């Protein structure tokens, strides 16, 4: 009986543990913040569809989004990365993010 065997997804790869997923998220956010200029964090609230998320946006408008446990954790992560953090419900998204999205859409068309 394999009580402690890790579950596997359809392709046979093991499902990451929550600790592994948290480490991967932190590594991704750290890499993004360290390899781009002027990165800021925006905390998105819980919705009926998604849990709390954190969006990092560079001065170019390039962005990345990852799930976080809650707003407090997002603020702690931003503090560890030494970047400013904003509540997206209060500030909205910066224009540079919308401009970057528009450029990306035009580039694909």
For each residue, the residues with C-beta under 8 A, 3 or more apart:
1:
2: 5
3:
4:
5: 2
6: 14 15 17
7: 14 15
8: 12 13 14 15
9: 12 13 14 15
10:
11:
12: 8 9
13: 8 9
14: 6 7 8 9
15: 6 7 8 9
16: 20 21 24
17: 6 20 21
18: 21 22
19: 22 23
20: 16 17 23 24
21: 16 17 18 24 25
22: 18 19 25 26
23: 19 20 26 27
24: 16 20 21 27 28
25: 21 22 28 29 66 67 68
26: 22 23 29 30 77
27: 23 24 30 31
28: 24 25 31 32 64 66
29: 25 26 32 33 54 56 64 66 77 81
30: 26 27 33 34 81
31: 27 28 34 35
32: 28 29 35 36 39 56 58 64
33: 29 30 36 39 56 81 83
34: 30 31
35: 31 32
36: 32 33 39 58 59 60 62
37: 58 59 60
38: 58 59
39: 32 33 36 56 57 58 59 81 83
40: 56 57 83 84 85 86 94
41: 54 55 56 57 74 77 78 81 83 84 85 86
42: 54 55 56 57 85 86 87 88 91 93
43: 52 53 54 68 71 74 75 85 86 87 88
44: 50 52 53 54 55 65 88
45: 52 71 88 89
46: 50 51 52
47: 50
48:
49:
50: 44 46 47 53 67
51: 46 67 68 69
52: 43 44 45 46 67 68 69 70 71 73 74
53: 43 44 50 65 66 67 68
54: 29 41 42 43 44 65 66 67 68 74 77 78
55: 41 42 44 63 64 65 88 93 97
56: 29 32 33 39 40 41 42 63 64 65 83
57: 39 40 41 42 61 62 63 93 94 96 97
58: 32 36 37 38 39 61 62 63
59: 36 37 38 39 96
60: 36 37 96 100
61: 57 58 94 96 97 98 99 100 101 103
62: 36 57 58 100
63: 55 56 57 58 97 100
64: 28 29 32 55 56
65: 44 53 54 55 56
66: 25 28 29 53 54
67: 25 50 51 52 53 54
68: 25 43 51 52 53 54 71 73 74 77
69: 51 52 73
70: 52 73 74
71: 43 45 52 68 74 75 87
72: 75 76
73: 52 68 69 70 76 77
74: 41 43 52 54 68 70 71 77 78 85
75: 43 71 72 78 79 85
76: 72 73 79 80
77: 26 29 41 54 68 73 74 80 81
78: 41 54 74 75 81 83 84 85
79: 75 76 82 85
80: 76 77
81: 29 30 33 39 41 77 78
82: 79
83: 33 39 40 41 56 78
84: 40 41 78
85: 40 41 42 43 74 75 78 79
86: 40 41 42 43 90 91
87: 42 43 71 90 91
88: 42 43 44 45 55 91 92 93
89: 45
90: 86 87
91: 42 86 87 88
92: 88
93: 42 55 57 88 97 98
94: 40 57 61 97 98
95: 98 99
96: 57 59 60 61 99 100
97: 55 57 61 63 93 94 100 101
98: 61 93 94 95 101 102
99: 61 95 96 102 103
100: 60 61 62 63 96 97 103 104
101: 61 97 98 104 105
102: 98 99 105 106
103: 61 99 100 106 107
104: 100 101 107 108
105: 101 102 108 109
106: 102 103 109
107: 103 104
108: 104 105
109: 105 106
